[in-house]
Structures are given as C-alpha cells and as structure tokens.
C-alpha cells in the first residue's frame, strides 16, 4: 500500500497565545492548549469515549501519544491505566 494513503498526523499550530496564555494546537480533531510556560497542557474536544482526565498534563507529546493510541487502537499507551482498571 502506498505511503500516500497514510494520513498526515502532525499537530498544527492555531495560535501562539491561546486560552491559557500559551500556544494552541489542533491534532486529529482535538485541541491541545498550553499555559504560557508550556508546562501544563489541556485537551479539549477529544474523543467523547476517551477515558480519564486530560488537563494539566506535562507536555504536548503525552497528549499526542494518548490520542494516537485511543484513536488507532481504542487503548491507552503502555504505562497508562484505564480508570477503575
């Protein structure tokens, strides 16, 4: 299968100064927002069935990993635990 058919999953910058003072990114239908120092990240508009609490996490790559795992495999990345599980 040609590589051209594989979707381009790259975060796209929406603004440098968003809701919490830092950059706002769009990724796979979700919005990733940061505080001004980019030390806390928030997920908005992610999959409705994504379990857990995804606000105040440490970096954007953590949210990207969670979104990829959930959207591609309906599981959380290794090392993450489903609530109640």
Secondary structure, DSSP 8 states (H G I E B T S, - for coil): --GGGS-----EEEESS-TTEEEEEEETTEEEEEETTS-SEEEES--TT--S--EEES-HHHHHHHHHHHHHHSS--TT---TT-
